[in-house]
Amino acid sequence: MSWWHEPLVGFDLETTGTDPDTSRIVTAALVDTKGAEPLRTTAWLVDPGVPIPAEAAAIHGISTEQAAARGRPAPEAVEEIAGQLCRRLAEGVPVVAFNAPFDLSLLDAELRRHRLPTLAERLGGRPVGPVVDPLVVDRSVDRYRRGSRSLQSVCGVYGVELADAHEAGSDALAAVRVAVRLAERYPREVGELHPAALHEQQIGWYTAWAENFQAWLRKEKDPQAVIDARWPIR
């Protein structure tokens, strides 16, 4: 049976900022699914230990005061998030994350910040995966489509309802459903691949996109621009 009929887990973070090296987790969700239908959602509200900028709070709706009053201490929450994510990976369940290098790299940075084992260390040193990144897949199979590639926009393209944008559980479920729609629409490129093969394919797709984007930036905007080509984690 194809991977997209089998268990998948959607993963999403809402954070204090856009830099995965320095931003902190505010909310997180893992949504266990089968056939794109949710079975269980595990969610965290985290006290990041730093002020949440107003522009970030305006996006995900969590203020510094709310996080401090109701959030779990960051070290405890980060340990739980990583532990549960790696348990699913160890069981062979693919993780679906839209723009995976952001969420996975930020989680790994938080683990290092709190002197906790990294994702790779928890997996015995093997690469983190299999991961399905609907953003990477969409860029490859429909590379000439114009317009935004945000989760909300991509959901519109593939007819997926995004009930509550920037709520971690809602975003995680929407990412799974976009991944399934991509597998249905592009069976040869996506749907018929084994998850491990699709993971490897995405490494190449992401590298090609990063190199092309970097070349365009250097030509049009910044001769020193650098785009990190590592996927799914930096």
C-alpha positions as CSV (number, residue, x, y, z in Angstrom):
1,M,0.0,0.0,0.0
2,S,1.2,3.5,-0.8
3,W,2.9,5.5,2.0
4,W,0.1,8.2,1.9
5,H,-2.5,5.6,2.9
6,E,-0.4,4.6,5.9
7,P,0.3,6.4,9.2
8,L,1.9,9.8,8.9
9,V,2.6,12.5,11.6
10,G,2.3,16.2,10.8
11,F,4.7,18.4,12.7
12,D,4.7,22.2,13.1
13,L,6.1,24.9,15.4
14,E,5.0,28.5,16.0
15,T,8.0,30.5,17.3
16,T,9.4,33.9,18.4
17,G,10.9,34.6,15.0
18,T,12.1,33.5,11.6
19,D,15.7,32.6,12.3
20,P,15.9,28.9,13.3
21,D,19.3,29.4,15.0
22,T,18.0,32.0,17.5
23,S,14.2,31.8,17.6
24,R,12.4,29.9,20.4
25,I,9.5,27.5,20.3
26,V,6.1,29.0,21.5
27,T,3.7,26.3,20.4
28,A,4.2,22.8,18.8
29,A,2.0,20.1,17.6
30,L,2.3,16.5,16.4
31,V,-0.8,15.3,14.5
32,D,-1.0,11.5,14.0
33,T,-3.0,10.6,10.9
34,K,-3.9,7.8,8.6
35,G,-5.3,8.4,5.1
36,A,-5.0,12.2,5.9
37,E,-7.5,11.9,8.7
38,P,-6.4,12.9,12.2
39,L,-6.2,10.2,14.9
40,R,-4.5,12.2,17.7
41,T,-3.1,15.6,18.3
42,T,-0.4,16.2,20.8
43,A,0.2,19.9,21.5
44,W,2.5,22.1,23.6
45,L,2.4,25.7,24.8
46,V,5.9,26.7,25.8
47,D,7.3,29.5,27.9
48,P,10.3,30.4,25.7
49,G,12.1,32.3,28.5
50,V,12.4,35.4,26.3
51,P,10.0,38.1,25.2
52,I,7.8,37.2,22.3
53,P,8.0,40.0,19.8
54,A,4.8,41.8,19.0
55,E,5.0,40.9,15.3
56,A,5.3,37.1,16.2
57,A,2.4,37.3,18.7
58,A,0.3,39.0,16.1
59,I,0.8,35.9,13.8
60,H,0.2,33.0,16.2
61,G,-1.8,34.8,19.0
62,I,0.4,34.0,22.0
63,S,1.8,36.9,24.0
64,T,4.8,36.8,26.4
65,E,2.4,37.0,29.3
66,Q,0.3,34.1,28.1
67,A,3.3,31.9,27.5
68,A,4.8,32.7,30.9
69,A,1.5,32.1,32.7
70,R,0.4,28.9,31.0
71,G,3.4,27.6,29.1
72,R,5.6,24.6,30.0
73,P,9.2,25.4,30.9
74,A,11.2,25.2,27.6
75,P,13.6,22.5,28.6
76,E,10.8,20.1,29.6
77,A,8.7,20.8,26.6
78,V,11.6,20.6,24.1
79,E,12.6,17.3,25.5
80,E,9.0,16.0,25.1
81,I,8.6,17.3,21.6
82,A,11.9,15.8,20.4
83,G,11.2,12.5,22.3
84,Q,7.8,12.0,20.7
85,L,9.0,13.0,17.2
86,C,11.9,10.6,17.3
87,R,9.8,7.8,18.7
88,R,7.6,8.0,15.6
89,L,10.7,8.2,13.3
90,A,12.2,5.2,15.0
91,E,8.9,3.3,14.3
92,G,9.3,4.3,10.6
93,V,6.4,6.8,10.5
94,P,7.2,9.6,8.0
95,V,7.1,13.1,9.4
96,V,5.4,15.7,7.3
97,A,6.6,19.2,7.8
98,F,6.0,22.2,5.5
99,N,9.4,23.9,5.1
100,A,11.1,21.2,7.2
101,P,14.5,22.9,7.4
102,F,13.0,25.6,9.5
103,D,11.1,23.5,12.0
104,L,13.6,20.7,12.4
105,S,16.6,23.0,12.5
106,L,14.9,25.2,15.1
107,L,14.0,22.1,17.3
108,D,17.6,20.9,17.0
109,A,18.9,24.4,18.0
110,E,16.6,24.4,21.1
111,L,17.9,20.9,22.1
112,R,21.5,22.2,21.9
113,R,20.5,25.4,23.8
114,H,19.2,23.3,26.7
115,R,22.1,20.8,26.5
116,L,19.8,17.9,25.4
117,P,20.5,15.2,22.9
118,T,20.0,16.3,19.3
119,L,17.6,14.6,16.9
120,A,20.3,12.6,15.2
121,E,21.8,11.5,18.6
122,R,18.3,10.3,19.7
123,L,18.2,8.2,16.5
124,G,21.5,6.6,17.1
125,G,23.4,8.8,14.7
126,R,21.4,8.0,11.6
127,P,19.9,10.8,9.4
128,V,16.7,12.3,10.5
129,G,13.9,10.9,8.3
130,P,11.9,9.9,6.5
131,V,10.6,13.4,6.1
132,V,8.0,14.6,3.6
133,D,8.1,18.3,2.9
134,P,5.1,19.5,0.8
135,L,6.9,22.8,0.0
136,V,9.9,21.0,-1.5
137,V,7.7,18.6,-3.4
138,D,5.4,21.3,-4.7
139,R,8.3,23.4,-5.9
140,S,9.6,20.5,-7.9
141,V,6.5,19.0,-9.5
142,D,5.0,22.5,-10.3
143,R,8.1,24.6,-10.6
144,Y,6.8,27.2,-13.0
145,R,3.6,28.1,-11.1
146,R,3.7,31.8,-10.2
147,G,2.7,33.3,-6.9
148,S,3.1,32.6,-3.2
149,R,4.3,29.2,-1.9
150,S,3.1,29.8,1.7
151,L,1.2,27.0,3.3
152,Q,-2.1,28.9,3.0
153,S,-1.5,29.5,-0.7
154,V,-0.5,25.9,-1.4
155,C,-3.5,24.7,0.5
156,G,-5.6,26.7,-2.0
157,V,-3.9,25.2,-5.0
158,Y,-4.6,21.6,-3.8
159,G,-8.0,22.2,-2.3
160,V,-7.0,21.6,1.3
161,E,-8.9,23.5,4.1
162,L,-6.7,25.4,6.5
163,A,-9.0,25.9,9.4
164,D,-6.8,28.1,11.6
165,A,-3.7,29.3,9.9
166,H,-0.6,29.6,12.3
167,E,-2.2,27.3,14.9
168,A,0.4,24.5,15.1
169,G,-2.1,21.6,15.0
170,S,-4.1,23.1,12.2
171,D,-0.9,23.8,10.1
172,A,0.5,20.3,10.8
173,L,-2.7,18.6,9.6
174,A,-3.0,20.8,6.6
175,A,0.6,19.9,5.7
176,V,-0.3,16.2,5.8
177,R,-3.3,16.7,3.6
178,V,-1.3,18.7,1.0
179,A,1.3,15.9,1.0
180,V,-1.5,13.4,0.3
181,R,-3.0,15.5,-2.5
182,L,0.5,15.8,-4.1
183,A,0.9,12.0,-3.9
184,E,-2.5,11.6,-5.6
185,R,-1.9,14.1,-8.3
186,Y,1.7,13.1,-9.1
187,P,1.8,9.3,-8.5
188,R,5.0,8.6,-10.5
189,E,7.0,11.5,-9.0
190,V,5.7,11.2,-5.5
191,G,2.9,8.8,-4.6
192,E,4.5,5.5,-5.9
193,L,7.9,6.1,-4.2
194,H,8.9,4.4,-1.0
195,P,9.2,7.0,1.8
196,A,13.0,6.5,2.0
197,A,13.3,7.0,-1.8
198,L,11.1,10.1,-1.6
199,H,13.2,11.5,1.2
200,E,16.4,11.1,-1.0
201,Q,14.6,12.6,-3.9
202,Q,13.7,15.7,-1.9
203,I,17.4,16.2,-0.9
204,G,18.2,16.6,-4.6
205,W,15.2,18.7,-5.3
206,Y,16.0,21.1,-2.4
207,T,19.6,21.3,-3.5
208,A,18.7,22.3,-7.0
209,W,16.2,24.9,-5.8
210,A,18.7,26.4,-3.4
211,E,21.4,26.6,-6.0
212,N,19.0,28.2,-8.5
213,F,17.6,30.7,-6.0
214,Q,21.1,31.6,-4.8
215,A,22.2,32.2,-8.4
216,W,19.2,34.5,-9.0
217,L,19.8,36.4,-5.8
218,R,23.4,37.0,-6.6
219,K,22.6,38.2,-10.1
220,E,19.6,40.4,-9.2
221,K,20.0,41.5,-5.6
222,D,23.0,40.6,-3.6
223,P,26.3,39.3,-5.1
224,Q,27.2,37.7,-1.7
225,A,23.9,35.9,-1.1
226,V,24.1,32.4,0.3
227,I,21.2,29.9,0.5
228,D,21.8,26.9,2.7
229,A,21.2,23.8,0.6
230,R,20.9,21.3,3.4
231,W,17.6,19.5,3.8
232,P,15.7,18.4,5.9
233,I,17.8,19.8,8.8
234,R,20.7,22.2,8.9
